[in-house]
Amino acid sequence: MTDQTVVVISQPMLFPWVGMFEQIMLSDIFLFYEDVQFSKGSFVNRVQILLPETGSKWLTIPLNNRSLGIQIEALEAPADGAWKAQHLEFLKQVYQHAPYGDQMLALVQETYGHSDTPQVSAYLKYGMMLISDYLGMSPTTRFLNAAELQIGGRSSQRVLDIVKAVQGTVYLTAHGARNYLDHKAFEDSGIEVRYMNYQKKPYPQFHRSHFEASVSILDLIANLGPQSSMYLQPDTLNWKEFLNHD
């Protein structure tokens, strides 16, 4: 088997779902893509948390500045930091009876306590890296900031140039890229494009009888703790297979 360097490029997100960490698990190089425009309603500053018995609620970092065209790296939360205490109290109430709720809360507390900066992306990136370390991914994945490469351009061409700059041989992406990625350009550059094939493996959710997959990784950790990584079973499809998969 030939050596490969799998590259993932993603916007930083607030304690994202299991599928994002399956993507990180497969990556050799993970680049935070924060020098791009923030889209209202995205999963950058919010994620769903399961409520006991039924329903879910958004865990959201409030924003001081949401002007048109603002980049993710420029987003700021209220300087008083009251939202941090509110998040912790909410999660404590929801997961007070979870088997590993204390370990999950400790990760959130460390994420929010590592800095007093109003810069939202600082918390998003730290949280994703901290949980990746908790799940045992740190020895195999190198985290970088795409902005530090100082590569201009936009859309598919910029992504391709970033992958080439870090000498990637495989670009692993989520499903939304199918709408803009120039697959042939990657192929012509000797880079294979692969898409995630999310398995959404069910795991025990202490407060729910019907499994819900599209919620924060915090739910998995609160329920399984050190065994959480056993429920990450990443799979991928070559872009041609993926486009014909539906």
MOURNOR-V176982 format. One record per pair of residues at least 6 apart in sequence whose C-alpha atoms are under 6 Angstrom apart, sorted by the first residue. I is the first residue (numbers start at 1). GAP is how many residues later the second one is. D is the distance in whole Angstrom. If there is no record, write none. Layout:
i,gap,d
I,GAP,D
I,GAP,D
//
This chain:
i,gap,d
4,165,6
5,23,6
5,163,5
5,164,5
6,21,5
6,22,5
6,162,6
6,164,5
6,165,6
7,20,6
7,22,5
7,23,6
7,161,6
7,164,5
8,22,5
8,164,5
9,21,6
9,22,5
10,22,5
10,23,5
11,21,6
11,22,5
11,23,6
12,20,6
12,112,6
12,113,6
13,31,4
13,111,5
14,30,6
14,31,5
14,32,6
14,110,5
15,201,6
16,200,5
16,201,6
17,198,5
17,199,4
17,200,5
18,199,5
22,210,6
22,212,5
25,112,6
27,114,6
28,113,5
29,112,6
29,113,5
30,113,5
31,112,6
31,113,5
31,114,5
31,115,5
32,113,5
32,114,6
33,113,6
34,38,5
34,39,5
35,36,6
35,38,6
36,35,5
37,32,6
37,33,6
37,34,4
38,32,6
38,33,5
38,34,5
45,15,6
45,16,5
46,13,5
46,14,4
47,11,6
47,12,5
48,9,6
48,10,5
48,167,5
48,168,6
49,7,5
49,8,5
49,166,6
50,6,4
52,155,5
53,154,6
53,155,5
62,15,6
63,13,6
63,14,5
64,12,6
64,13,5
64,14,6
73,48,6
75,44,6
75,45,6
76,42,5
76,43,5
76,44,5
77,41,5
77,43,6
79,39,6
95,6,5
98,124,6
98,125,6
99,124,6
100,122,4
100,123,6
100,125,5
101,121,4
104,117,6
104,118,5
111,16,5
135,94,6
156,25,5
169,22,5
170,21,5
170,22,5
170,23,6
171,22,5
172,22,5
172,23,6
173,22,5
174,21,6
174,22,6
193,46,6
194,43,5
194,44,4
194,45,5
195,41,5
195,42,5
196,40,4
197,38,5
197,39,5
200,13,6
221,7,6
//
